[in-house]
Amino acid sequence: RSQQNETSARCCDGRCVMSDAAWEPLIRSGLFPPPERLPPSQGGPLPPSQGGPSRLLGHMLRNSSIASGTAVGKRAPAWMAGLVHYRLVPGSFPHGMRYHFDGLAEVIRFSFDATGDGGRQSAPSLTWRSMPFESDAFERYQSCLFFGTGTGPTAGAHLCFTNPGVNLLPLRGPGAEQQLWLTIDTASWGRVDPQTLATLPGRAVVDSLVLNAHPACDGSACFVQHPCPKPGPGPVPGSPLTDQACFSLLRPTAGDLRTVLVSRATLPRKKLIQHSHSPCVTPRFVLAKLDSFGARSPLNTNGGMLRFLHQDEDDLWLLLERATNRSRVLSSGGARFVNNHFWNCFEDPRTAEVVVETVATTSEYLDLYSEPNLRAPMEWSRRFQAPLRCRVPTEGSAKAGVRCAPLSAAVNASLPFDYPTFNPLFKARHDYRFFYALAPSAADSKWFDQIVKVDVSRGGGAVAASWARPGVYVTEADFVPRTGSTAAAAEDDGVLLSVLYNSTTDSSSLGVFDARSLALVDQFGLGGVVPFHAHGIVCPAWHGGCFTNP
């Protein structure tokens, strides 16, 4: 709100009513584009505008069309019985929404159930159910003031900021009950019932507008990294521009998810909307790449925040020593990039460094999911840098500064990939060998249409197996260990789960892949289309809970 229009907006409990007159100076100032005028609605999301998304790949900017169902397995291994798998998808796109990951959050629960006599040869059946996260945006989008990553602002009577549509975070509550939180890189997280998927009250309580879609969790703790106000009297809570970077621990309660500040550091310069999409954890350290947003020319085709800002390619890192709760700010010098995803990180026993592997992207990565770019030919090199392996010095190491280099000669910028996964039982192990990722099968691929398995023990990284089919597009391949074995030979003993979209039949299915060979073991048709999405989590029956992602 502009200062001269304080009286033109009435706010209570986070809901604001702004008159048309209050918008005018904001529009003239260039801070916001004109609010979108939405047609009246009877409530609930509207379907996508006619003629638009039909020219895109069929799982982009398109409402989810599966609700519930059952399919009989043919070749899925019997040991999968009892497995539960969750996916978080942008499930609906109200009229005028042109940015894919602004789609309103929806959770899908897949469960594998024993069939027949439950013998070793009996393939389990699959049952699924989906449920929208019942945010204000879902319930009353047509009256929302919605300002998303690439959407809006829409002209509405009340703020709709909560839309946790990126990742799922399973936690144990104070009574050891399973909780399921929906996350995003803002502090506006949400919670659903793990069984029914019903939306539950509860919020993330933190003195910040920003959190991490991927908290850094191990078996004993979950860390988040976020900007924080300066200590002392009168700090501005939640300021998006600050030189203070903090680590906090997550503390689930029966209702809310609270944070406990454990460490802070002062950056050499202030950062705008400083965030760390996926910090990582080892037994002794927590590591974050400190990314942020910078101004850009508004003469572009984006809406929302991306019309005015993009992610800066930066070189700052934050390392927390868990034993002392001390944090240090480090630089990777000329290695400037946006960390889209860390996957595994570990402590090198030879050098005492923390080694982390990262999907490095450019400042234009987020633009990829806007409708104009989804319609255009894919320019992979504009969005992705070479994947990197970075070595981060600790106080016990001899080197100074973060050193980054391409993952390997074979896995470089010519093979862009994203959404990496690995066996969760090998998290933070320096001797881990395999990760899995989505990649284009050719330079002119429209989207991710291949799953790859990379062996990091072969020259730093070599493709050991791959799977692709003409016209089939893939989503994150989540690893399900067959057993709880942590023996080296068991690292790829399991299956991968990926939601597949067949553009020829315009239908989605859940694919089950052998993690050793990437052979397609089984495929369950879902009777509709699931939009492309980011992440899922797996909950094997033998584990007694769910693994976090990553």
Secondary structure, 3 states (H helix, E strand, C coil): CCHHHHHHEEEECCEEEECHHHHHHHHHHCCCCCCECCCCCCCCCCCCCCCCHHHCCCCCCCCCCCCEEEECCCCCCHHHCCCEEEEEEEEECCCCCCEHHHCEEEEEEEEEECCCCCCCCCCCEEEEEEEECCCHHHHHHHHEECCCCCCCCECCCEECCCCCCCEEEEEECCCCCEEEEEECCECCCEEECCCCCCEECCCEECCCCECCCCCEECCCCEEEEEECCCCCCCCCCCCCEEEEEEEEEEEECCCCEEEEEEEEEEEEEEEEEEECCCCEECCCEEEEECEEEEECCCCCCCCHHHHCEEECCECEEEEEECCCCEEEEEECCCCCEEEEEEEEEEECCCCCCEEEEEEEECCCCHHHHEHHHHHCCCCHHHHECCCEEEEECCCCCCCCCCEEEECCCCCCCCCCCEEEECCHHHCCCCCCCEEEEEECCCCCCCCCCEEEEEECCCCCCEEEEEECCCCEECCCCEEEECCCCCCHHHCCCEEEEEEEEECCCCEEEEEEEECCCCCEEEEEECCCCCCCCCEEEEECHHHCCCCCCC
